[in-house]
Amino acid sequence: MPGRSPAVAVMLSHTWADNACMTELIVIRHGETDWNRQHRFQGQIDVPLNAVGLAQAERLGRRLADEHIDVLVSSDLQRACSTAVPLQQPRGMAPLVQPLWREQHFGVLEGLDVATIRGQHPALWNQWVRHEADYALPQGGESNVDFHARVMRALSALVAAHAGRRLAVVTHGGVLDMLWREARGLPLHGPRECDIPNTGINRLRWDAGRLHILRWADADHLDGLPAQPSTAQTSVPDQDRGMAAGVALGAGSPSAA
């Protein structure tokens, strides 16, 4: 599919069968919404899937139809729950709906697109794009430090309750960014470094208290559907943009939210 980065595969020195306590995770970003297209901060606002997002979810369901899943988990936001429907229906299983898997809260910027934020909240925009780990936007925003702690609470509770099983989690782009950073040992400051396509399949392993990436951003099932909005983030404040050519207008928005 145009504009999509190849899936990242990580070679392992041993297999799942080597340790019955290892827990397999298939973590999936929800399907596309209109706000993704508009580079609008969704955060924890309950935005529905658009027609493309529903088609992506159906493709996802067919792609994973033959895979065994022991437990299906979803964020409680409808864009995640709707994406989970094609996974739950053929298996006859109800998902565990868990608010801890929600997207990061972006405070006062939720519901606004990038152009509006730059016009109405230029100081907040310039602060946010620095991606400082402990910075939280006003009116209830979560810092990366607090958000990462929430994601790890969700993950730790899930694998403790279902150790050694195969788990599928439908969640959000920011959550996946936190899992990527955790598995790669990356800091919580700075823009994200990974591709996070809508309904991309990300395979991870939890083993002895550590998270490992097996395969990332597998979206082969979406071939032929419209190209997705970029999930790249800028770290260039507007006042410095004259020194940084080629930064797109929408870059930096959480289109992976």
C-alpha positions as CSV (number, residue, x, y, z in Angstrom):
1,M,0.0,0.0,0.0
2,P,1.5,3.4,-0.9
3,G,2.9,5.4,1.9
4,R,3.2,2.4,4.3
5,S,6.5,1.4,5.8
6,P,7.3,-2.3,5.6
7,A,6.5,-4.4,8.7
8,V,9.4,-4.7,11.1
9,A,10.3,-8.2,12.0
10,V,12.6,-9.2,14.9
11,M,14.3,-12.6,14.8
12,L,14.2,-14.6,18.0
13,S,16.7,-17.1,19.3
14,H,14.0,-19.4,20.6
15,T,10.3,-20.2,20.0
16,W,7.1,-19.9,22.0
17,A,7.3,-23.6,22.9
18,D,10.5,-23.0,24.8
19,N,8.7,-21.5,27.7
20,A,5.0,-22.2,28.5
21,C,4.9,-19.0,30.7
22,M,5.5,-16.7,27.8
23,T,2.5,-14.7,26.8
24,E,1.8,-13.8,23.2
25,L,0.2,-10.5,22.4
26,I,-1.4,-9.3,19.1
27,V,-1.8,-5.5,19.6
28,I,-3.8,-3.6,17.0
29,R,-4.5,0.0,16.4
30,H,-8.2,0.9,15.7
31,G,-9.4,1.6,12.2
32,E,-9.4,5.0,10.6
33,T,-11.7,7.9,11.7
34,D,-12.5,11.1,9.9
35,W,-10.4,12.9,12.6
36,N,-7.3,10.9,11.6
37,R,-7.7,12.3,8.1
38,Q,-8.2,15.8,9.5
39,H,-5.1,15.7,11.7
40,R,-7.4,16.4,14.7
41,F,-6.4,15.5,18.2
42,Q,-8.8,12.7,19.2
43,G,-7.4,11.6,22.6
44,Q,-10.2,10.3,24.7
45,I,-13.1,11.8,22.7
46,D,-15.3,9.0,21.5
47,V,-15.0,9.3,17.7
48,P,-16.5,6.6,15.4
49,L,-14.8,4.7,12.6
50,N,-15.4,6.1,9.1
51,A,-16.1,4.0,6.0
52,V,-12.5,3.2,5.4
53,G,-12.0,2.3,9.0
54,L,-14.9,-0.2,8.9
55,A,-13.4,-1.7,5.8
56,Q,-10.0,-2.0,7.5
57,A,-11.6,-3.7,10.4
58,E,-13.3,-6.2,8.1
59,R,-9.9,-6.9,6.4
60,L,-8.4,-7.4,9.8
61,G,-11.0,-9.9,10.8
62,R,-10.4,-11.9,7.7
63,R,-6.6,-11.7,8.1
64,L,-6.8,-13.2,11.6
65,A,-9.7,-15.5,11.0
66,D,-7.6,-18.7,11.3
67,E,-5.5,-17.6,14.3
68,H,-6.3,-18.8,17.8
69,I,-7.1,-16.1,20.3
70,D,-7.7,-16.9,24.0
71,V,-8.7,-13.5,25.2
72,L,-9.8,-10.4,23.3
73,V,-9.4,-7.0,24.9
74,S,-10.5,-3.6,23.7
75,S,-10.2,0.0,24.8
76,D,-13.7,1.3,25.8
77,L,-13.7,4.0,23.1
78,Q,-16.0,3.1,20.2
79,R,-13.3,3.3,17.5
80,A,-11.5,0.4,19.2
81,C,-14.7,-1.6,20.1
82,S,-15.9,-1.4,16.5
83,T,-12.6,-2.6,15.2
84,A,-12.8,-5.6,17.6
85,V,-16.2,-6.7,16.2
86,P,-14.9,-8.7,13.2
87,L,-12.5,-10.5,15.6
88,Q,-15.2,-11.3,18.2
89,Q,-18.1,-12.4,16.1
90,P,-16.7,-15.5,14.4
91,R,-15.2,-16.7,17.8
92,G,-18.3,-16.0,19.8
93,M,-16.3,-14.2,22.4
94,A,-17.1,-10.9,24.1
95,P,-14.1,-8.6,24.5
96,L,-12.9,-7.5,27.8
97,V,-13.5,-3.7,27.6
98,Q,-10.9,-1.9,29.6
99,P,-10.5,1.9,29.9
100,L,-6.8,1.6,30.8
101,W,-6.2,0.9,27.1
102,R,-7.5,4.3,26.1
103,E,-5.5,6.8,24.1
104,Q,-3.5,9.5,25.9
105,H,-5.5,12.5,27.1
106,F,-4.5,15.7,25.2
107,G,-6.3,18.1,27.5
108,V,-7.4,21.4,26.0
109,L,-6.2,20.4,22.5
110,E,-8.7,17.4,22.2
111,G,-11.1,17.9,19.3
112,L,-8.9,20.6,17.6
113,D,-7.0,20.2,14.3
114,V,-3.4,21.3,13.8
115,A,-4.2,24.5,12.0
116,T,-6.6,25.6,14.7
117,I,-4.2,24.8,17.5
118,R,-1.4,26.8,15.8
119,G,-3.8,29.7,15.4
120,Q,-5.5,29.7,18.8
121,H,-2.8,28.0,21.1
122,P,0.6,28.7,19.5
123,A,2.4,28.5,22.8
124,L,0.9,25.1,23.7
125,W,1.6,23.8,20.2
126,N,5.3,24.9,20.5
127,Q,5.6,23.3,23.9
128,W,3.8,20.0,22.9
129,V,6.0,19.4,19.8
130,R,9.1,19.4,22.0
131,H,7.7,16.0,23.3
132,E,9.1,16.4,26.8
133,A,8.3,13.3,28.9
134,D,6.9,15.1,31.9
135,Y,4.9,17.8,30.1
136,A,1.1,17.6,30.4
137,L,-1.3,19.8,28.5
138,P,-3.7,21.9,30.5
139,Q,-7.2,20.7,31.4
140,G,-6.5,17.1,32.1
141,G,-3.7,16.2,29.7
142,E,-1.5,13.2,30.5
143,S,2.3,13.5,30.3
144,N,4.2,10.7,28.6
145,V,5.4,9.6,32.0
146,D,1.9,9.3,33.4
147,F,0.6,7.8,30.1
148,H,3.4,5.2,30.0
149,A,2.7,4.2,33.6
150,R,-1.0,3.7,32.8
151,V,-0.2,1.5,29.7
152,M,2.2,-0.6,31.7
153,R,-0.4,-1.1,34.5
154,A,-2.8,-2.3,31.8
155,L,-0.3,-4.6,30.3
156,S,1.0,-6.0,33.6
157,A,-2.5,-6.7,34.9
158,L,-3.5,-8.4,31.6
159,V,-0.5,-10.7,31.4
160,A,-0.8,-11.6,35.1
161,A,-4.4,-12.6,34.6
162,H,-3.8,-14.6,31.4
163,A,-0.2,-15.8,31.6
164,G,0.9,-18.2,28.9
165,R,-2.1,-17.5,26.6
166,R,-2.5,-15.7,23.3
167,L,-4.1,-12.2,23.8
168,A,-5.4,-9.8,21.2
169,V,-5.7,-6.1,22.2
170,V,-7.4,-3.4,20.1
171,T,-6.2,-0.1,21.3
172,H,-4.7,3.2,20.1
173,G,-1.6,4.6,18.4
174,G,-0.3,6.3,21.5
175,V,-0.5,3.1,23.5
176,L,1.4,1.3,20.7
177,D,4.1,4.0,20.8
178,M,4.5,3.4,24.6
179,L,4.8,-0.3,24.0
180,W,7.4,0.2,21.3
181,R,9.4,2.4,23.6
182,E,9.2,0.0,26.4
183,A,10.3,-3.0,24.3
184,R,13.1,-1.1,22.7
185,G,14.3,0.6,25.9
186,L,13.8,4.0,24.4
187,P,13.2,7.2,26.5
188,L,9.8,8.8,26.9
189,H,10.9,12.1,25.5
190,G,11.1,12.9,21.8
191,P,8.8,12.1,18.8
192,R,7.7,8.6,18.1
193,E,10.1,6.5,15.9
194,C,7.7,3.7,14.7
195,D,5.0,3.4,12.1
196,I,1.5,2.8,13.5
197,P,-0.9,2.1,10.7
198,N,-4.7,1.7,11.3
199,T,-5.5,-1.9,12.0
200,G,-1.8,-2.8,11.7
201,I,-0.9,-6.1,13.4
202,N,1.9,-5.9,16.0
203,R,3.1,-9.1,17.6
204,L,4.8,-9.0,20.9
205,R,5.9,-11.4,23.6
206,W,5.9,-10.9,27.4
207,D,8.5,-13.1,29.0
208,A,10.0,-12.9,32.6
209,G,8.7,-9.3,33.1
210,R,10.0,-8.0,29.8
211,L,8.3,-7.0,26.5
212,H,9.8,-8.1,23.2
213,I,8.7,-7.2,19.6
214,L,8.3,-10.1,17.2
215,R,6.8,-8.2,14.3
216,W,5.6,-4.6,13.9
217,A,3.2,-2.7,11.6
218,D,2.1,-5.6,9.5
219,A,-0.6,-4.1,7.3
220,D,-0.5,-6.4,4.2
221,H,-4.2,-7.0,4.6
222,L,-4.9,-3.4,3.7
223,D,-3.5,-3.5,0.2
224,G,-5.8,-1.7,-2.2
225,L,-7.4,0.5,0.4
226,P,-6.7,4.3,0.5
227,A,-3.2,5.3,1.7
228,Q,-3.2,6.3,5.4
229,P,-2.4,9.6,7.0
230,S,1.1,9.8,8.3
231,T,1.8,9.0,11.9
232,A,5.1,10.9,11.9
233,Q,5.6,13.5,14.5
234,T,7.6,16.7,14.2
235,S,9.8,18.0,17.1
236,V,10.2,21.5,15.5
237,P,8.4,24.4,17.2
238,D,6.8,26.9,14.8
239,Q,9.3,29.6,15.7
240,D,12.1,27.3,14.4
241,R,10.4,26.1,11.3
242,G,12.3,28.5,9.0
243,M,15.4,26.5,9.8
244,A,13.8,23.1,9.0
245,A,12.6,22.7,5.5
246,G,10.1,20.1,4.4
247,V,8.0,19.7,7.6
248,A,4.4,19.1,6.5
249,L,1.5,21.1,7.8
250,G,-0.1,18.2,9.6
251,A,3.2,16.6,10.9
252,G,3.3,16.3,14.6
253,S,-0.4,15.7,15.1
254,P,-1.4,12.5,16.9
255,S,-3.0,11.0,13.8
256,A,-2.2,7.6,15.4
257,A,-4.6,8.5,18.3
